[in-house]
Amino acid sequence: MEYQILYTRLFNAVTDSICAMEQQNYGIAAEILKDAQQQCEEMYISQAEARQEALVPPRDAEKSPQKMQKLLFFFPPPVL
């Protein structure tokens, strides 16, 4: 997961939103944050789906709930 890209996008949006609020453009500030949130959610979901498609669980995962739980810890299902 490219968290650095998501972090940078949100950080820049917060910075732009603060500037808009300092100029009392509260509607624009809210739109900046909403747009960044939606873009990052879409990026996260698409990256998670790609990662999940590439993941092939080991054959013995079905036989061992502990191993499957460890896989879910490292590769959580995407939040929709």
Secondary structure, 3 states (H helix, E strand, C coil): CCHHHHHHHHHHHHHHHHHHHHCCCHHHHHHHHHHHHHHHHHHHHHHHHHHHHHCCCCHHHCCCHHHHHHHHHHCCCCCC
